[in-house]
C-alpha cells in the first residue's frame, strides 16, 4: 500500500511489487497513514536547501523526523496491480524477497539525490491496518522510515 504524499524515494518501498504472485490483502477505500522519515549522519550545508529545486527541497525537508499524517484513496485496481501507479514517483527499484497477503519484504536500490541501497518490510496484520519500516544507506546518510496506516472507509470521500 502506498500513502501519499510521502517522499517519492519511498514510493516504491511502500507498494507491493507489481510482478509478485500475491499482493497485500487490504481493503480498498480511504486510508490514513502516519509516517516518519529520518536521516542520520549528515548535516545539510547552509544554503543548499535554497539552491535545490522546490521538489527536491521538499524531499530533504521531509527527512526531519516529525510524524506526518496523510490520506489517500486505494482502489481495487491499485491492489491488483501491485500499486504500480505510485512507482512513477520513485527513484527506487525493488527486488521482492518475500510476498504474502500479510507481509511484503524487499531490497531497495535508489538513484538520484539519495542514491543507495536498503530494505523494506511491510505488514498487514489484517485488512484494515498496515505497518512497516524501511532503511536506506545513501550517499548523504542513513535514511529510515516508519509507517502505520489504517483504513477509514470504503468511500474515498470523508469517513
C-alpha positions as protocol buffer text, in pm:
chain_id: "A"
residue {
  index: 1
  type: UNK
  ca { x: 0 y: 0 z: 0 }
}
residue {
  index: 2
  type: UNK
  ca { x: 121 y: 349 z: -76 }
}
residue {
  index: 3
  type: UNK
  ca { x: 33 y: 653 z: 132 }
}
residue {
  index: 4
  type: UNK
  ca { x: 57 y: 996 z: -33 }
}
residue {
  index: 5
  type: UNK
  ca { x: 239 y: 1228 z: -22 }
}
residue {
  index: 6
  type: UNK
  ca { x: 540 y: 1053 z: 122 }
}
residue {
  index: 7
  type: UNK
  ca { x: 881 y: 1142 z: -14 }
}
residue {
  index: 8
  type: UNK
  ca { x: 893 y: 992 z: -365 }
}
residue {
  index: 9
  type: UNK
  ca { x: 1207 y: 793 z: -284 }
}
residue {
  index: 10
  type: UNK
  ca { x: 990 y: 576 z: -61 }
}
residue {
  index: 11
  type: UNK
  ca { x: 702 y: 532 z: -303 }
}
residue {
  index: 12
  type: UNK
  ca { x: 837 y: 204 z: -434 }
}
residue {
  index: 13
  type: UNK
  ca { x: 918 y: 79 z: -86 }
}
residue {
  index: 14
  type: UNK
  ca { x: 558 y: 107 z: 31 }
}
residue {
  index: 15
  type: UNK
  ca { x: 399 y: -55 z: -272 }
}
residue {
  index: 16
  type: UNK
  ca { x: 376 y: -428 z: -322 }
}
residue {
  index: 17
  type: UNK
  ca { x: 585 y: -540 z: -618 }
}
residue {
  index: 18
  type: UNK
  ca { x: 386 y: -547 z: -943 }
}
residue {
  index: 19
  type: UNK
  ca { x: 520 y: -885 z: -1055 }
}
residue {
  index: 20
  type: UNK
  ca { x: 465 y: -1072 z: -732 }
}
residue {
  index: 21
  type: UNK
  ca { x: 215 y: -1357 z: -724 }
}
residue {
  index: 22
  type: UNK
  ca { x: 41 y: -1237 z: -408 }
}
residue {
  index: 23
  type: UNK
  ca { x: -50 y: -883 z: -310 }
}
residue {
  index: 24
  type: UNK
  ca { x: -118 y: -748 z: 36 }
}
residue {
  index: 25
  type: UNK
  ca { x: -471 y: -836 z: 147 }
}
residue {
  index: 26
  type: UNK
  ca { x: -606 y: -491 z: 235 }
}
residue {
  index: 27
  type: UNK
  ca { x: -934 y: -311 z: 179 }
}
residue {
  index: 28
  type: UNK
  ca { x: -984 y: -57 z: -93 }
}
residue {
  index: 29
  type: UNK
  ca { x: -1100 y: 291 z: 2 }
}
residue {
  index: 30
  type: UNK
  ca { x: -973 y: 581 z: 209 }
}
residue {
  index: 31
  type: UNK
  ca { x: -658 y: 517 z: 414 }
}
residue {
  index: 32
  type: UNK
  ca { x: -481 y: 737 z: 668 }
}
residue {
  index: 33
  type: UNK
  ca { x: -113 y: 690 z: 747 }
}
residue {
  index: 34
  type: UNK
  ca { x: 130 y: 829 z: 997 }
}
residue {
  index: 35
  type: UNK
  ca { x: 485 y: 819 z: 866 }
}
residue {
  index: 36
  type: UNK
  ca { x: 818 y: 938 z: 998 }
}
residue {
  index: 37
  type: UNK
  ca { x: 1130 y: 984 z: 786 }
}
residue {
  index: 38
  type: UNK
  ca { x: 1470 y: 1046 z: 943 }
}
residue {
  index: 39
  type: UNK
  ca { x: 1822 y: 1093 z: 815 }
}
residue {
  index: 40
  type: UNK
  ca { x: 2125 y: 1029 z: 1036 }
}
residue {
  index: 41
  type: UNK
  ca { x: 2489 y: 1111 z: 983 }
}
residue {
  index: 42
  type: UNK
  ca { x: 2462 y: 1414 z: 757 }
}
residue {
  index: 43
  type: UNK
  ca { x: 2422 y: 1783 z: 812 }
}
residue {
  index: 44
  type: UNK
  ca { x: 2278 y: 1981 z: 523 }
}
residue {
  index: 45
  type: UNK
  ca { x: 2520 y: 2263 z: 435 }
}
residue {
  index: 46
  type: UNK
  ca { x: 2376 y: 2614 z: 481 }
}
residue {
  index: 47
  type: UNK
  ca { x: 2234 y: 2746 z: 158 }
}
residue {
  index: 48
  type: UNK
  ca { x: 2197 y: 2402 z: -2 }
}
residue {
  index: 49
  type: UNK
  ca { x: 1822 y: 2386 z: 54 }
}
residue {
  index: 50
  type: UNK
  ca { x: 1771 y: 2727 z: -103 }
}
residue {
  index: 51
  type: UNK
  ca { x: 1961 y: 2616 z: -415 }
}
residue {
  index: 52
  type: UNK
  ca { x: 1761 y: 2296 z: -466 }
}
residue {
  index: 53
  type: UNK
  ca { x: 1460 y: 2280 z: -698 }
}
residue {
  index: 54
  type: UNK
  ca { x: 1135 y: 2301 z: -500 }
}
residue {
  index: 55
  type: UNK
  ca { x: 1054 y: 1929 z: -531 }
}
residue {
  index: 56
  type: UNK
  ca { x: 1399 y: 1818 z: -410 }
}
residue {
  index: 57
  type: UNK
  ca { x: 1395 y: 2074 z: -129 }
}
residue {
  index: 58
  type: UNK
  ca { x: 1060 y: 1936 z: -10 }
}
residue {
  index: 59
  type: UNK
  ca { x: 1205 y: 1582 z: -9 }
}
residue {
  index: 60
  type: UNK
  ca { x: 1503 y: 1684 z: 204 }
}
residue {
  index: 61
  type: UNK
  ca { x: 1289 y: 1890 z: 442 }
}
residue {
  index: 62
  type: UNK
  ca { x: 1063 y: 1588 z: 486 }
}
residue {
  index: 63
  type: UNK
  ca { x: 1354 y: 1396 z: 646 }
}
residue {
  index: 64
  type: UNK
  ca { x: 1313 y: 1587 z: 974 }
}
residue {
  index: 65
  type: UNK
  ca { x: 1185 y: 1305 z: 1196 }
}
residue {
  index: 66
  type: UNK
  ca { x: 848 y: 1465 z: 1259 }
}
residue {
  index: 67
  type: UNK
  ca { x: 543 y: 1242 z: 1211 }
}
residue {
  index: 68
  type: UNK
  ca { x: 328 y: 1325 z: 911 }
}
residue {
  index: 69
  type: UNK
  ca { x: -32 y: 1222 z: 859 }
}
residue {
  index: 70
  type: UNK
  ca { x: -153 y: 1171 z: 502 }
}
residue {
  index: 71
  type: UNK
  ca { x: -465 y: 1031 z: 339 }
}
residue {
  index: 72
  type: UNK
  ca { x: -502 y: 858 z: 4 }
}
residue {
  index: 73
  type: UNK
  ca { x: -756 y: 660 z: -190 }
}
residue {
  index: 74
  type: UNK
  ca { x: -657 y: 299 z: -265 }
}
residue {
  index: 75
  type: UNK
  ca { x: -854 y: 131 z: -543 }
}
residue {
  index: 76
  type: UNK
  ca { x: -902 y: -238 z: -619 }
}
residue {
  index: 77
  type: UNK
  ca { x: -700 y: -177 z: -935 }
}
residue {
  index: 78
  type: UNK
  ca { x: -411 y: -39 z: -724 }
}
residue {
  index: 79
  type: UNK
  ca { x: -415 y: -351 z: -509 }
}
residue {
  index: 80
  type: UNK
  ca { x: -446 y: -594 z: -803 }
}
residue {
  index: 81
  type: UNK
  ca { x: -165 y: -423 z: -999 }
}
residue {
  index: 82
  type: UNK
  ca { x: 71 y: -406 z: -704 }
}
residue {
  index: 83
  type: UNK
  ca { x: 39 y: -27 z: -669 }
}
residue {
  index: 84
  type: UNK
  ca { x: 247 y: 32 z: -980 }
}
residue {
  index: 85
  type: UNK
  ca { x: 81 y: 370 z: -1041 }
}
residue {
  index: 86
  type: UNK
  ca { x: 282 y: 503 z: -746 }
}
residue {
  index: 87
  type: UNK
  ca { x: 616 y: 374 z: -874 }
}
residue {
  index: 88
  type: UNK
  ca { x: 640 y: 666 z: -1118 }
}
residue {
  index: 89
  type: UNK
  ca { x: 715 y: 900 z: -826 }
}
residue {
  index: 90
  type: UNK
  ca { x: 1014 y: 700 z: -706 }
}
residue {
  index: 91
  type: UNK
  ca { x: 1380 y: 686 z: -799 }
}
residue {
  index: 92
  type: UNK
  ca { x: 1394 y: 341 z: -637 }
}
residue {
  index: 93
  type: UNK
  ca { x: 1376 y: -12 z: -774 }
}
residue {
  index: 94
  type: UNK
  ca { x: 1255 y: -300 z: -555 }
}
residue {
  index: 95
  type: UNK
  ca { x: 1355 y: -664 z: -557 }
}
residue {
  index: 96
  type: UNK
  ca { x: 1096 y: -876 z: -376 }
}
residue {
  index: 97
  type: UNK
  ca { x: 1237 y: -1101 z: -104 }
}
residue {
  index: 98
  type: UNK
  ca { x: 905 y: -1230 z: 35 }
}
residue {
  index: 99
  type: UNK
  ca { x: 542 y: -1161 z: -52 }
}
residue {
  index: 100
  type: UNK
  ca { x: 227 y: -1296 z: 111 }
}
residue {
  index: 101
  type: UNK
  ca { x: -118 y: -1147 z: 171 }
}
residue {
  index: 102
  type: UNK
  ca { x: 10 y: -1031 z: 515 }
}
residue {
  index: 103
  type: UNK
  ca { x: 376 y: -942 z: 454 }
}
residue {
  index: 104
  type: UNK
  ca { x: 599 y: -784 z: 192 }
}
residue {
  index: 105
  type: UNK
  ca { x: 978 y: -764 z: 212 }
}
residue {
  index: 106
  type: UNK
  ca { x: 1216 y: -622 z: -44 }
}
residue {
  index: 107
  type: UNK
  ca { x: 1563 y: -494 z: -104 }
}
residue {
  index: 108
  type: UNK
  ca { x: 1574 y: -144 z: -248 }
}
residue {
  index: 109
  type: UNK
  ca { x: 1817 y: 36 z: -476 }
}
residue {
  index: 110
  type: UNK
  ca { x: 1765 y: 411 z: -520 }
}
residue {
  index: 111
  type: UNK
  ca { x: 1916 y: 664 z: -757 }
}
residue {
  index: 112
  type: UNK
  ca { x: 1911 y: 1039 z: -765 }
}
residue {
  index: 113
  type: UNK
  ca { x: 1979 y: 1259 z: -467 }
}
residue {
  index: 114
  type: UNK
  ca { x: 1953 y: 971 z: -217 }
}
residue {
  index: 115
  type: UNK
  ca { x: 2134 y: 705 z: -419 }
}
residue {
  index: 116
  type: UNK
  ca { x: 2193 y: 394 z: -213 }
}
residue {
  index: 117
  type: UNK
  ca { x: 2060 y: 56 z: -105 }
}
residue {
  index: 118
  type: UNK
  ca { x: 1828 y: -62 z: 168 }
}
residue {
  index: 119
  type: UNK
  ca { x: 1547 y: -287 z: 277 }
}
residue {
  index: 120
  type: UNK
  ca { x: 1175 y: -260 z: 342 }
}
residue {
  index: 121
  type: UNK
  ca { x: 927 y: -466 z: 541 }
}
residue {
  index: 122
  type: UNK
  ca { x: 552 y: -402 z: 523 }
}
residue {
  index: 123
  type: UNK
  ca { x: 296 y: -598 z: 725 }
}
residue {
  index: 124
  type: UNK
  ca { x: -82 y: -607 z: 701 }
}
residue {
  index: 125
  type: UNK
  ca { x: -192 y: -781 z: 1024 }
}
residue {
  index: 126
  type: UNK
  ca { x: -549 y: -753 z: 898 }
}
residue {
  index: 127
  type: UNK
  ca { x: -731 y: -594 z: 604 }
}
residue {
  index: 128
  type: UNK
  ca { x: -764 y: -255 z: 776 }
}
residue {
  index: 129
  type: UNK
  ca { x: -412 y: -194 z: 911 }
}
residue {
  index: 130
  type: UNK
  ca { x: -66 y: -168 z: 757 }
}
residue {
  index: 131
  type: UNK
  ca { x: 265 y: -103 z: 931 }
}
residue {
  index: 132
  type: UNK
  ca { x: 617 y: -100 z: 806 }
}
residue {
  index: 133
  type: UNK
  ca { x: 976 y: 8 z: 822 }
}
residue {
  index: 134
  type: UNK
  ca { x: 1238 y: 86 z: 564 }
}
residue {
  index: 135
  type: UNK
  ca { x: 1604 y: 175 z: 573 }
}
residue {
  index: 136
  type: UNK
  ca { x: 1828 y: 320 z: 306 }
}
residue {
  index: 137
  type: UNK
  ca { x: 2203 y: 363 z: 326 }
}
residue {
  index: 138
  type: UNK
  ca { x: 2254 y: 655 z: 88 }
}
residue {
  index: 139
  type: UNK
  ca { x: 2542 y: 873 z: -18 }
}
residue {
  index: 140
  type: UNK
  ca { x: 2400 y: 1150 z: 203 }
}
residue {
  index: 141
  type: UNK
  ca { x: 2347 y: 934 z: 511 }
}
residue {
  index: 142
  type: UNK
  ca { x: 2121 y: 670 z: 658 }
}
residue {
  index: 143
  type: UNK
  ca { x: 1752 y: 722 z: 589 }
}
residue {
  index: 144
  type: UNK
  ca { x: 1486 y: 550 z: 797 }
}
residue {
  index: 145
  type: UNK
  ca { x: 1109 y: 533 z: 770 }
}
residue {
  index: 146
  type: UNK
  ca { x: 832 y: 404 z: 990 }
}
residue {
  index: 147
  type: UNK
  ca { x: 472 y: 375 z: 879 }
}
residue {
  index: 148
  type: UNK
  ca { x: 144 y: 297 z: 1047 }
}
residue {
  index: 149
  type: UNK
  ca { x: -174 y: 311 z: 836 }
}
residue {
  index: 150
  type: UNK
  ca { x: -540 y: 242 z: 894 }
}
residue {
  index: 151
  type: UNK
  ca { x: -839 y: 204 z: 666 }
}
residue {
  index: 152
  type: UNK
  ca { x: -1102 y: 473 z: 723 }
}
residue {
  index: 153
  type: UNK
  ca { x: -1386 y: 392 z: 487 }
}
residue {
  index: 154
  type: UNK
  ca { x: -1487 y: 223 z: 162 }
}
residue {
  index: 155
  type: UNK
  ca { x: -1564 y: 565 z: 18 }
}
residue {
  index: 156
  type: UNK
  ca { x: -1277 y: 790 z: -73 }
}
residue {
  index: 157
  type: UNK
  ca { x: -1476 y: 1087 z: 48 }
}
residue {
  index: 158
  type: UNK
  ca { x: -1470 y: 1188 z: 412 }
}
residue {
  index: 159
  type: UNK
  ca { x: -1522 y: 896 z: 653 }
}
